[in-house]
Amino acid sequence: MPKILIIEDDAIIRTELKTLLERNGYVTLAPDSFDNIVSWALDAAPQLILLDLGLPNNDGHQICRELRKKSSVPIIIVTSHDTDTDELMSMILGADDFITKPYNTHILLARIEHILYRAYGNLQDNILRCGDLLLDQNASTVKYNKNSRELTKNELRILCLLMKNQGKIISRDQLMNELWQTDEFVDDNTLTVNINRLRKKLREISAPDLIQTKRGQGYKI
């Protein structure tokens, strides 16, 4: 489930883009303030950025330049600035594509999909599903309906192993080896703490308690 950052100052267009992308299976970030947007974007670590050039008190080309200095994240310029100079400058500064407003939504979605595939391959291979519960291994997030939570490395490994083996009991030893990949002693309570934290996050997104405890055997989904 790729995460897309929308850097757009027009509230109507921002909302329209957010709605369009989420209806097509993407996770979106759509800030309405652009102070320190470069640092914010780098911390958010999206898989793709949609960037408007005409931001208030901000130069979209400068933002593109600064992002490209520190990240290879794909950037699509989406703007009403439709001159050849704007497009050329965007490409020189490292943008991956340039789309002018008003845009055809089908073409925009096709270009997003193409660039994501070119950059990352088939991201869907890294998404696990159990009913309406989705685990995005790339973004380390779990989603149920419209609610999502980020997972720690250990929480991700636990849920990934259980979801890949749906219907099978995974022993505590298997889980501990998956988490710490060692035969050395690890406090058994540490696994319990991670399982409980994972269950808490599932409750926070209103997901059903899918992790079943099989006393003396382990866990399963």
N, C-alpha and C positions, 0 to 999 in steps of 0.2 A: 504494500500500500504506500506508494511514493508520497512524500511530503513536499508540497509546493508552497513557496513563499510569494505572496502577492504584495508588491511595493507599488501602490496606486493611491493617489491622494483623493480622487473623486469617489465619494462614499457610495454613490449609486453603482458606478462601474465596479468598484471593489466588491460590493455585495453580490452583484450579478456574476462576477468571476468566481467568487467563493461558492455560490450556489451551484453554478455549472460544474465546477470541478468536483465538488463533493457528491453530486448526483452521478458522476462518472467514476466514483471509487477512490478519489484522491483525498488525502488529508491536507488541509490548508491552514496557513498562517496568514493573517491579514491585518497587520498593525495599522493604526490610524495616526501614529506619530512617527516621525522620521529622524528624530534626533539620535545620533549615534547608530544609524541604521546599519552601517557596515559591520560594526562589532556585534550588533544584535543578530544580524543575519548569519554571521559566522558561528555564533553560539547556538543558534537554532538548528544549524546543520540540515537544511532542506536538500532534497534531491534535485530541485530545479527552482529557479527564480524567474518570476514575471516582473519586469521592471519598466515602469513608466519613466519617460525622460523629463516631463514637465512637472516636477515636484516643487512645492513651495519651499523657498529658501534652500533648495538642494539642486545640484546639477546631476541629472541622471547619468550623464557620461562619466562624471567624476566618481559616482558610486560604482559604476561598472568597472572603472579603472582600478579602484581600491579593492573591490572584491576579487578581481582577477589576479592581483598581486599576491593574495593569500589563499586563494581557493580555485579549484578547477570546476566548481559546481556549474552546470549548464545555466546560461542566462538567455532568456528570450525578451527582447525589447518589445513592449506593446505600447504604442504611442500614437498621438495625433500628429507628431512631427514627421511629415512624410516626404521630406526632401531627400534627394540622392546623397547630399552631404551628410545628413543625419544618419542614414543607413550605413554609408561608408565609414563614418567615424565610429559607429557602434561596433562594426565588424573589426576595425583596427584595434579597438580597445578590448576585444575578446568576447563580444556577444556571440552566441551560437545561432541566433535567428533574429529577424526583424519583422514585426507585424504591425500594420497601421490600423488605426481606428477609423471608422467602424469596421470590425472584423467579422468574418463568417465563423460562427462558433464551431462548426464541423471541421473547418480547416485548422482553426486554432488547436482543437483537441488532437487532430491528426499530427500536427507538428510537434505538440508536446509529447505524444506517444513515440514518435520517431526519434526525437532527441533523447528521451529517457532510454529507449532501447539501444541507441547508439552508445550512450554513456555507460549503461549498467547491464545491458543484456535484458533477459526476461525477468523482471523483478517479481513477477507472479510466482516464479519458482521458489522464492523465499518467503512466501506467505502460506501459513498453515491455517486450516479452518476446522472448527468443530461446531457444527450447527451455525449459529450466528456469531460465534466467537472467532475473531481473526487475530492471528499472531504474525506481526511483521518482523521478521528476523533482521532485516536491514536497519530498520528504524528503532528496533528494540522496544516496540510498543504492542500492547494488547488492546483490542477494540471490541466493544459489544454495542450494537446499534450505533448511536452517534457519540457514545462515550469512549474515551480512551485514556490509558495511563502508560507512562514510560516505565520500563522494567530495568532493574539492575542486571548486571551480567549473570549473576547466579540465578535470579528469578527467570531470566530468559532461557537459560540452559535447562532448568527444571521443566518449565512449561513446554519447551520445544521437544524434549525427550518424551514427555507424557503424550503430547499431541501426535508425535510421529508414531507412537505405539498405542493408538486408541484401542481400548478393549483389552489390553494386556496389562498385567501387574508388573510394575517396575520396582525392584527391591530397593531398599535404602542403600545397600552397598553399591548398586548400579548408579544410583543418583549421586552418591558421594564421589564415586570415581569419575563421573561426568563433570561434576563441579570442580573437584580439586585435582583430578588426574594423578593421583598418587596412592601408593600402598601404605604410606606412613599414616600414623594415627591422626585422625581428625575428630574433634569432639562431636559426638552424635547429636548433641543438642543444637549445634550450629545448623544442621540440616533442618531440624524442626523449626527453628527461627525463620529460615528462608521460606519454608513451606507456608508458615503462618502469615508472613508478610505478603506472599503471593496471593493467598486466599483473601486477605484484606483488600488488596488492590482489585481483585475480581468483584468483591462486594461493592467497592466504591464506584464501579462502572455498571452496577446493577446486573451483572452476569450471574447465571445460576452457579451454585457451588459444584463445579464439575469434577474437582479433585476428590476422589474417594480414598479413604484410608482403609486398607485391608490389614487388619491387626495381625501382626507377626509375619506379614508378607511384604508389604510396601504400599505403593499408591498406584492408582490408575485413573484414566479418564474414559 
